[in-house]
Amino acid sequence: MSSGPAPTLLPFGRLAPGALSGSATRARQATGTHLHRIDGYSLVDGTVATGTAIRSSRFHVGGHHWELLYYPNGVNHLHRGFVSVSLALASAGEDAAATASYRVSILDYAGNPVHSRIVGPRAFDRRGSRWNGVEELVAAEELVKTAALFLVKDDRLTVRCDVAVLVTETRPRNRWFMQLDRAINGFR
C-alpha cells in the first residue's frame, strides 16, 4: 500500500518560511518545610501496628499537596523494629505527578535533627505505585536510647520534612522563533 512519496527535509540551516514554531521551558526548584508533631508519642510507639502510618495534614510545596507518612513500627514486616517514613503526593487527580527530593528528620526539643535522611530525587505519582520512603530511618532501640533528647517535654515527637520540588513551565515562544526564522532565511 503506497502512501505517496516520503517527505523531504530541507538541508540543515534552512528553515521552511513561516513554518517555524518554538517553545521555552524554565526549570526551577520550589522548597518548603512541614513540621509534624506527634503528641503522646509513648502511646503510639508500642501500639501502632507494623505497616500502619500516622499521616500528617496535607501541605503545599511546588504546586502540589503532600503528606508525610510516619510508621513508628516499620512500613512492613521486613522493617519491623525500625521507624519508616515516606512522602506521598496528595494532589488531586489520578494523573498528578511530580519530581522531588526531601529530607526527613526527627528533631530534639530545641529543633535540631537527631536522626535524619535525604531521599531523592524521586518520581512521585498520585497512585502511590512506588515506595518513595526510608524503610529504616532509625532502629526503634536507638530511638529509645535517644528519646531523652526529644521526648523530655510533654511526650512529643516532632518530625521535620524539607521538600524540594522540580517545577517546569513551558510556554510558546513563537515571536522569538519568527525573528530567528527571518534572520536565517533572510526574510524581513
C-alpha positions as CSV (number, residue, x, y, z in Angstrom):
1,M,0.0,0.0,0.0
2,S,1.7,3.1,-1.2
3,S,1.1,6.4,0.6
4,G,3.0,8.5,-1.9
5,P,6.5,9.9,-1.8
6,A,8.2,10.4,1.5
7,P,8.5,14.0,2.7
8,T,11.9,15.5,2.2
9,L,13.6,17.7,4.7
10,L,15.3,21.0,3.9
11,P,19.1,21.0,4.3
12,F,20.2,21.8,7.8
13,G,20.4,25.5,8.3
14,R,17.5,26.3,6.0
15,L,14.1,26.7,7.6
16,A,10.7,26.4,5.9
17,P,9.5,30.0,5.6
18,G,6.8,30.7,8.1
19,A,6.6,27.1,9.4
20,L,8.8,27.5,12.4
21,S,7.4,27.4,15.9
22,G,9.1,27.2,19.2
23,S,8.8,26.9,23.0
24,A,10.9,27.6,26.0
25,T,11.0,25.6,29.2
26,R,12.1,27.2,32.5
27,A,13.1,24.8,35.4
28,R,13.2,26.0,38.9
29,Q,13.1,24.5,42.4
30,A,10.3,25.2,44.9
31,T,11.1,24.4,48.5
32,G,9.0,24.1,51.7
33,T,9.2,22.7,55.2
34,H,6.5,20.9,57.2
35,L,6.7,20.1,60.9
36,H,4.6,17.2,62.1
37,R,4.2,16.9,65.9
38,I,3.0,13.7,67.5
39,D,1.7,14.3,71.0
40,G,1.5,11.3,73.4
41,Y,4.2,9.5,71.5
42,S,4.8,6.9,74.2
43,L,1.2,5.6,73.5
44,V,1.8,5.5,69.7
45,D,5.2,3.8,69.9
46,G,4.1,0.4,71.2
47,T,0.5,0.3,69.9
48,V,0.5,1.2,66.2
49,A,0.8,-1.9,64.1
50,T,3.5,-2.6,61.6
51,G,2.5,-1.2,58.3
52,T,0.2,1.5,59.8
53,A,1.1,5.1,59.2
54,I,0.5,8.2,61.2
55,R,-0.3,10.8,58.5
56,S,0.4,14.5,58.7
57,S,-2.0,17.0,57.4
58,R,-1.6,18.0,53.8
59,F,0.9,20.7,53.0
60,H,1.6,22.6,49.8
61,V,5.0,22.8,48.0
62,G,5.8,23.4,44.3
63,G,2.2,23.5,43.2
64,H,1.4,20.1,44.8
65,H,-0.2,18.8,48.0
66,W,1.9,16.4,50.0
67,E,1.5,14.2,53.1
68,L,4.2,12.8,55.4
69,L,3.6,9.2,56.5
70,Y,5.3,8.1,59.7
71,Y,5.4,4.4,60.5
72,P,6.5,4.0,64.2
73,N,6.9,0.2,63.9
74,G,8.1,-0.1,60.3
75,V,6.4,0.0,56.9
76,N,6.2,-3.8,56.7
77,H,7.3,-6.9,58.4
78,L,10.8,-6.7,56.8
79,H,11.4,-3.4,58.6
80,R,9.7,-4.1,61.9
81,G,11.7,-2.7,64.7
82,F,12.6,0.5,62.7
83,V,10.9,3.8,62.2
84,S,9.9,4.2,58.5
85,V,8.8,7.4,56.8
86,S,7.6,8.4,53.4
87,L,6.5,11.4,51.5
88,A,3.3,11.0,49.5
89,L,1.9,13.1,46.7
90,A,-1.7,14.0,47.7
91,S,-2.6,16.3,44.9
92,A,-6.0,15.8,43.3
93,G,-6.3,13.8,40.0
94,E,-5.2,10.3,39.1
95,D,-2.6,11.7,36.7
96,A,-0.9,14.0,39.2
97,A,2.9,13.6,39.1
98,A,6.0,15.4,40.4
99,T,9.7,15.0,40.9
100,A,11.0,15.9,44.3
101,S,13.7,15.4,46.9
102,Y,13.2,15.5,50.6
103,R,15.0,15.3,53.9
104,V,13.1,13.9,56.9
105,S,14.4,14.5,60.4
106,I,13.4,13.6,64.0
107,L,14.0,16.8,66.0
108,D,15.2,17.2,69.6
109,Y,13.4,19.6,72.0
110,A,15.5,22.5,70.6
111,G,14.5,21.8,67.0
112,N,17.8,20.2,66.0
113,P,17.9,17.0,63.9
114,V,18.7,13.9,65.9
115,H,18.0,11.3,63.2
116,S,17.9,12.4,59.5
117,R,17.9,11.1,56.0
118,I,17.8,12.6,52.5
119,V,15.7,10.9,49.7
120,G,15.7,11.7,46.0
121,P,15.3,13.0,43.6
122,R,12.3,10.6,43.0
123,A,9.3,10.5,40.8
124,F,6.0,10.7,42.7
125,D,2.6,9.9,41.4
126,R,-0.9,10.0,42.9
127,R,-1.4,6.3,42.6
128,G,1.5,5.7,45.0
129,S,2.7,2.9,42.7
130,R,6.3,3.3,44.0
131,W,7.7,3.3,47.6
132,N,9.4,6.7,48.0
133,G,10.4,6.4,51.6
134,V,13.0,5.5,54.1
135,E,12.5,2.0,55.4
136,E,14.9,2.3,58.3
137,L,15.2,5.9,59.5
138,V,16.2,4.8,62.9
139,A,16.0,1.5,64.8
140,A,13.3,1.5,67.5
141,E,16.0,0.5,70.0
142,E,18.2,3.5,69.0
143,L,15.1,5.8,69.2
144,V,14.5,4.7,72.8
145,K,18.2,5.4,73.7
146,T,18.0,9.0,72.3
147,A,14.4,9.6,73.5
148,A,15.7,11.9,76.3
149,L,16.7,14.4,73.6
150,F,13.2,14.8,72.2
151,L,10.6,13.2,74.4
152,V,11.5,15.1,77.6
153,K,8.9,17.8,77.2
154,D,5.3,16.7,77.1
155,D,5.9,13.3,75.5
156,R,6.1,14.8,72.0
157,L,7.9,13.8,68.9
158,T,8.5,16.3,66.1
159,V,9.3,15.2,62.6
160,R,10.6,17.8,60.1
161,C,10.2,17.3,56.3
162,D,12.1,19.6,54.0
163,V,10.8,19.2,50.4
164,A,12.4,20.4,47.1
165,V,10.1,20.1,44.0
166,L,11.2,20.4,40.4
167,V,8.8,22.9,38.7
168,T,8.9,23.3,35.0
169,E,7.0,25.9,33.0
170,T,6.8,25.6,29.2
171,R,5.5,28.5,27.1
172,P,5.3,29.1,23.4
173,R,7.9,31.4,22.1
174,N,6.8,31.9,18.5
175,R,7.7,35.6,18.3
176,W,11.3,34.9,19.2
177,F,11.5,32.0,16.7
178,M,9.9,34.0,14.0
179,Q,12.7,36.5,14.4
180,L,15.2,33.6,14.2
181,D,13.4,32.4,11.0
182,R,13.7,35.8,9.4
183,A,17.4,36.1,10.3
184,I,18.3,32.6,9.0
185,N,16.2,32.8,5.8
186,G,16.8,36.4,5.1
187,F,13.2,37.5,5.2
188,R,12.1,40.8,6.5
